[in-house]
Structure formats: structure tokens, C-alpha cells
Amino acid sequence: MIGDIKNISFLARLVGVIRVVSNLLGTELRFWDLLGERMSFSLRVYLRALAHNRTILFTFLCMIAFIAADPSSARAFVPVWFAVGFWPVLFAFYLTVMILCLFGVAALARAIPNLRVPIPVIGFVALIPTVVLCESCLHYASNGTLVPDFVGKLFIFFFMVQGLETIYFRFILPDIRKELAAEEPSRHLVIGGEKVELTKLLHIEAREHHVHMTFEDAKSRARARLSDIVAQTQDTDGMQPHRSWWIARDPAIRVERKNGRVVLRLRDDTEVPVARTRVDEVLSWLQTHVHPAE
């Protein structure tokens, strides 16, 4: 009996951890790149992009560049075979620390909805343990003849890595994201026990114990709670500007002011109120997902 209770407790904690990780993976992260341009992506998208053939090719070319450039000045102290095997391992370590940092940013983003972080800062933080590992391993591999230079190498690595990451985030990742989006099957929400195709849904309004759904070519009503529906969505699907409303992401959304209050005008001319406490969050979401160039 006690063993069964412990197993149930363990499974409950495991489910809780999985739910937290899933929420963090789906959280939209907002950044500035090295040149001050805004960008955003979720960890789930980022991890999928890392496994893309174009990312693998780009990484391979970066490894060749690092081996040839020898930024640690280790060529005269360690054998070539060591350098060839060392850089991929070092990159894997840097990428692991980078992903952990992004998980930290995702946790902060859930607490601070308008958070936007300069991605070079995250790269710099991830480089600190990477450079320490690099210099320490090279010092050991060279039998102590290569003296570590942690600070000097940190800045050399920083500018090299930031240059390559800027190329990746600006010119490679956007195309990969388009390909990944095209490959995704149609997603559905479960509302009132029925499956609803997410891509056709424009907005949902909660009235008492029912939700009123508006689609591209139809309307429907179901007995359900709006909070349960919103829990099935991600930041990139839409957002909740008011406790009684959920709206889908749509380039036709426009911000207006009516009687001193902020409202959203949707493509079907529906006016959706924005709660006073959510105005900044809504405007930030619109700027990131709907009108990034404005």
C-alpha cells in the first residue's frame, strides 16, 4: 500500500515536471540580435531547427572554420587529430549550456511577459564555462606548455561566435522555420468534447458556461471553459487579451482606442476589449507575432 502511494506520488511529480518542461518549450522567447533587430522563437522550434539538414551543414562549415582559424593558438602544442575531435565536442558543450540558458529565459518570460533579451548576452554567458573548459583541456593536452588565457580567449570567441550566430539567426533560421511550419499537420483543440481545427478559428468569447466560437466561414457554441481551451494553445497560436476572449494570430488585427480603452479590431469587424492590466502584454504580443515590422 505504501509502495503504491509512493509510486503514485512519483508519477504525479514526473507528470508535473513534464508539464513544466512542455510549457517552457512552447514559450515564445523574444530577443535582440547583435545588430539590434528583433526576433522571437520558442525552444521547441529552436531544437527542431538544430536537427535540420541546413543547420547541420552550417555547423560543419563552422567547425572547419574554427579548425583552420585556430582561435586558441593551440596548433603548435597539440596534435592535429586532437584539434579535429576537440572542436565538435566543445561546440556540443557550448550548445548544451546555451539551451540551458534559453530554458532560464523561458522561465523568466513566463513570469515577465514583455521580457526581451539581447541574445549576445546569452551567448556570452554560455561562452564563459565553454572557454574555461577549452583552455583547461588544451593546457592539459599540451602537457602544460599552453598557458590558459581565459579573458583574452573569451572575447576572441565571443566575436567569432556572435558573427556566425548572427548569420544563422538572420539568414538561415527564418527559412528553416518556414519549412518546419509547412511540414506541421493541422492542429486541433478539444472544445466541449469535439475536435476543432485551430487554423480556421478566429476568436472565442466566453459567456456564462458556454464559449462562442467564430470560424472563417461559420460560428459555433459549446459548453466549455475558456481557460481549458487556452491551456491547449501556444503563444504563436493566439492570445487572451481579456478574461472572456481568446483571439487567433492574424495579420488583420488592428489596435484602436474607444472611450479611452484599448480594443482590438478583428478581420470580421469584431471589437475585442483589452483588459487594462494586459495592455502592455497584448501590445508586445502583437509586435512580436502580428506586426513585427511596425
C-alpha positions as CSV (number, residue, x, y, z in Angstrom):
1,M,0.0,0.0,0.0
2,I,2.7,2.4,1.0
3,G,4.7,1.4,-2.1
4,D,1.7,2.2,-4.3
5,I,1.3,5.6,-2.7
6,K,5.0,6.4,-3.3
7,N,4.7,5.3,-6.9
8,I,1.6,7.5,-7.5
9,S,3.4,10.4,-5.8
10,F,6.5,9.9,-8.0
11,L,4.3,9.7,-11.2
12,A,2.5,12.9,-10.2
13,R,5.8,14.7,-9.7
14,L,7.0,13.3,-13.0
15,V,3.9,14.5,-14.8
16,G,4.3,17.9,-13.2
17,V,7.9,18.2,-14.4
18,I,6.9,17.1,-17.9
19,R,4.2,19.7,-17.9
20,V,6.6,22.4,-16.8
21,V,9.2,21.5,-19.4
22,S,6.5,21.4,-22.1
23,N,5.3,24.8,-21.2
24,L,8.8,26.2,-21.3
25,L,9.4,24.6,-24.7
26,G,6.3,26.3,-26.1
27,T,7.0,29.7,-24.6
28,E,7.8,32.3,-27.2
29,L,11.2,33.9,-26.4
30,R,11.9,37.5,-27.6
31,F,15.4,38.7,-28.4
32,W,17.5,41.4,-30.0
33,D,20.3,40.1,-32.2
34,L,23.8,41.6,-32.4
35,L,22.6,44.3,-34.8
36,G,19.6,45.3,-32.7
37,E,17.0,43.5,-34.8
38,R,14.0,41.9,-33.0
39,M,13.4,38.2,-33.4
40,S,11.5,35.6,-31.5
41,F,11.2,31.8,-31.4
42,S,10.2,29.1,-28.9
43,L,12.7,26.5,-27.6
44,R,10.6,23.8,-29.3
45,V,11.2,25.4,-32.7
46,Y,14.8,26.1,-31.9
47,L,15.5,22.5,-31.0
48,R,13.8,21.2,-34.2
49,A,15.8,23.7,-36.2
50,L,19.1,22.4,-34.8
51,A,18.3,19.0,-36.2
52,H,17.6,20.4,-39.7
53,N,20.0,19.5,-42.5
54,R,20.8,23.1,-43.2
55,T,21.8,23.7,-39.6
56,I,24.0,20.6,-39.6
57,L,25.7,21.8,-42.8
58,F,26.2,25.3,-41.3
59,T,27.7,23.8,-38.1
60,F,30.0,21.5,-40.1
61,L,31.3,24.6,-42.1
62,C,31.7,26.5,-38.8
63,M,33.8,23.6,-37.4
64,I,36.1,23.7,-40.4
65,A,36.5,27.4,-40.0
66,F,37.4,27.0,-36.3
67,I,39.9,24.3,-37.0
68,A,41.5,26.4,-39.7
69,A,41.5,29.7,-37.8
70,D,42.8,28.1,-34.6
71,P,41.4,30.8,-32.2
72,S,43.1,29.2,-29.2
73,S,46.5,29.2,-30.8
74,A,46.9,25.5,-30.0
75,R,48.1,24.2,-33.3
76,A,51.8,24.2,-32.2
77,F,51.0,22.5,-28.9
78,V,48.5,19.7,-29.7
79,P,48.3,17.1,-32.5
80,V,46.0,17.7,-35.4
81,W,43.8,14.7,-34.6
82,F,43.1,16.2,-31.2
83,A,42.0,19.6,-32.7
84,V,39.7,17.9,-35.2
85,G,38.0,15.9,-32.5
86,F,38.1,18.7,-29.9
87,W,36.1,21.4,-31.6
88,P,32.9,19.3,-32.2
89,V,33.0,18.3,-28.5
90,L,33.5,21.9,-27.4
91,F,30.6,23.0,-29.7
92,A,28.3,20.4,-28.2
93,F,29.2,21.6,-24.7
94,Y,28.5,25.3,-25.7
95,L,25.2,24.4,-27.3
96,T,24.1,22.5,-24.2
97,V,24.9,25.5,-21.9
98,M,23.1,27.7,-24.5
99,I,20.0,25.6,-24.3
100,L,20.0,25.6,-20.5
101,C,20.3,29.4,-20.6
102,L,17.3,29.5,-23.0
103,F,15.3,27.4,-20.6
104,G,16.2,30.0,-17.9
105,V,15.0,32.8,-20.2
106,A,11.8,30.9,-20.9
107,A,11.1,30.6,-17.2
108,L,11.7,34.4,-16.8
109,A,9.5,35.1,-19.9
110,R,6.6,33.3,-18.2
111,A,6.9,35.5,-15.2
112,I,7.7,38.7,-17.2
113,P,5.5,38.5,-20.4
114,N,7.2,41.5,-22.0
115,L,10.7,40.3,-21.5
116,R,13.1,40.8,-24.4
117,V,16.8,39.8,-24.0
118,P,19.8,40.6,-26.2
119,I,20.9,37.2,-27.5
120,P,24.6,38.2,-27.4
121,V,24.3,38.4,-23.6
122,I,23.0,34.7,-23.5
123,G,25.9,33.7,-25.8
124,F,28.4,35.5,-23.6
125,V,27.1,33.6,-20.5
126,A,27.2,30.3,-22.4
127,L,30.8,31.0,-23.5
128,I,32.2,31.5,-20.1
129,P,32.2,27.8,-19.0
130,T,33.0,26.8,-22.6
131,V,36.2,28.9,-22.7
132,V,37.2,27.7,-19.3
133,L,36.8,24.1,-20.5
134,C,38.6,24.8,-23.7
135,E,41.6,26.5,-22.2
136,S,41.9,23.9,-19.4
137,C,41.7,20.9,-21.8
138,L,44.3,22.5,-24.1
139,H,46.6,23.2,-21.2
140,Y,46.3,19.5,-20.1
141,A,46.7,18.2,-23.7
142,S,49.8,20.3,-24.3
143,N,51.4,19.0,-21.0
144,G,51.3,22.4,-19.5
145,T,53.1,24.3,-22.3
146,L,50.0,26.2,-23.4
147,V,49.2,28.8,-20.8
148,P,45.5,29.4,-20.4
149,D,44.3,32.9,-21.3
150,F,40.6,32.8,-20.1
151,V,39.8,36.5,-20.5
152,G,41.6,37.1,-23.8
153,K,40.2,34.0,-25.4
154,L,36.7,34.7,-24.1
155,F,36.5,37.9,-26.1
156,I,38.0,36.3,-29.2
157,F,35.5,33.5,-29.1
158,F,32.7,35.9,-28.4
159,F,33.1,38.0,-31.5
160,M,33.7,34.9,-33.7
161,V,30.6,33.1,-32.3
162,Q,28.4,36.2,-32.4
163,G,29.3,36.8,-36.1
164,L,28.4,33.2,-37.0
165,E,25.2,33.2,-34.9
166,T,24.0,36.4,-36.4
167,I,24.3,34.9,-39.9
168,Y,22.4,31.8,-38.6
169,F,19.6,33.7,-36.9
170,R,19.1,36.2,-39.6
171,F,19.6,34.3,-42.8
172,I,19.2,30.6,-42.1
173,L,16.8,30.1,-39.2
174,P,13.9,32.0,-40.8
175,D,13.9,29.7,-43.9
176,I,14.1,26.7,-41.7
177,R,11.1,27.9,-39.6
178,K,9.1,28.3,-42.8
179,E,9.9,24.7,-43.8
180,L,9.0,23.4,-40.4
181,A,5.7,25.2,-40.3
182,A,4.8,23.8,-43.8
183,E,5.5,20.3,-42.5
184,E,3.3,20.5,-39.4
185,P,0.0,18.7,-39.6
186,S,-3.2,20.6,-38.8
187,R,-3.6,21.1,-35.1
188,H,-6.9,20.7,-33.2
189,L,-8.3,21.9,-30.0
190,V,-10.8,19.8,-27.9
191,I,-13.7,22.0,-27.1
192,G,-16.8,20.6,-25.5
193,G,-15.6,17.1,-26.3
194,E,-15.3,17.9,-30.0
195,K,-12.2,18.5,-32.1
196,V,-11.9,22.0,-33.6
197,E,-9.4,22.8,-36.3
198,L,-7.2,25.6,-34.9
199,T,-6.2,27.2,-38.2
200,K,-9.8,28.0,-39.0
201,L,-10.6,29.5,-35.7
202,L,-10.7,33.4,-35.5
203,H,-11.8,34.1,-31.9
204,I,-13.6,32.7,-28.9
205,E,-15.9,34.5,-26.5
206,A,-16.9,33.1,-23.1
207,R,-20.4,33.8,-22.0
208,E,-21.5,32.2,-18.7
209,H,-21.0,28.5,-19.1
210,H,-20.5,28.4,-22.8
211,V,-18.0,29.5,-25.4
212,H,-19.0,31.1,-28.7
213,M,-16.5,30.3,-31.5
214,T,-16.2,32.2,-34.7
215,F,-14.5,30.5,-37.7
216,E,-13.6,31.7,-41.1
217,D,-17.0,30.6,-42.5
218,A,-19.1,29.6,-39.5
219,K,-20.0,30.1,-35.9
220,S,-20.5,27.5,-33.1
221,R,-21.2,27.2,-29.4
222,A,-20.1,24.7,-26.9
223,R,-20.3,24.1,-23.2
224,A,-16.7,24.6,-22.0
225,R,-14.4,26.8,-20.0
226,L,-12.2,29.3,-21.8
227,S,-9.3,28.6,-19.5
228,D,-9.3,24.9,-20.5
229,I,-9.2,25.9,-24.2
230,V,-6.4,28.5,-23.8
231,A,-4.3,25.9,-21.9
232,Q,-4.2,23.9,-25.2
233,T,-2.7,26.8,-27.2
234,Q,0.7,28.3,-27.6
235,D,1.9,31.9,-27.8
236,T,2.2,31.6,-31.5
237,D,-1.4,30.4,-31.9
238,G,-3.1,33.4,-30.3
239,M,-3.5,35.2,-27.0
240,Q,-6.1,36.1,-24.4
241,P,-6.5,39.9,-24.2
242,H,-9.4,39.7,-21.8
243,R,-10.6,37.0,-19.4
244,S,-13.6,36.4,-21.7
245,W,-11.8,36.4,-25.0
246,W,-9.2,34.5,-27.0
247,I,-8.1,35.6,-30.4
248,A,-6.1,33.8,-33.0
249,R,-3.0,35.3,-34.5
250,D,-4.0,37.2,-37.6
251,P,-2.2,40.0,-39.6
252,A,-5.6,41.7,-39.9
253,I,-5.7,42.6,-36.2
254,R,-5.7,46.3,-35.5
255,V,-5.3,48.3,-32.3
256,E,-7.9,51.0,-31.7
257,R,-9.0,53.2,-28.8
258,K,-12.6,53.6,-27.8
259,N,-13.8,55.7,-24.9
260,G,-10.2,55.7,-23.5
261,R,-9.9,51.9,-23.6
262,V,-7.8,49.8,-25.9
263,V,-9.7,47.5,-28.2
264,L,-8.7,45.1,-30.9
265,R,-10.5,45.2,-34.3
266,L,-10.5,41.7,-35.9
267,R,-10.9,40.8,-39.6
268,D,-14.6,40.1,-39.2
269,D,-15.0,43.6,-37.6
270,T,-15.4,42.2,-34.1
271,E,-14.3,44.5,-31.3
272,V,-12.4,42.7,-28.6
273,P,-11.8,44.6,-25.3
274,V,-8.3,44.6,-23.8
275,A,-8.1,44.4,-20.0
276,R,-6.3,47.3,-18.5
277,T,-3.8,45.0,-16.8
278,R,-3.0,43.2,-20.1
279,V,-2.5,46.2,-22.4
280,D,1.4,46.0,-22.4
281,E,1.3,42.2,-22.8
282,V,-1.1,42.5,-25.7
283,L,0.8,45.2,-27.5
284,S,4.1,43.3,-27.0
285,W,2.5,40.1,-28.4
286,L,1.1,41.9,-31.4
287,Q,4.5,43.5,-32.1
288,T,6.2,40.1,-31.9
289,H,3.7,37.8,-33.7
290,V,1.4,40.0,-35.8
291,H,3.1,43.3,-36.8
292,P,6.9,42.7,-36.2
293,A,7.9,45.5,-38.7
294,E,5.7,48.2,-37.2
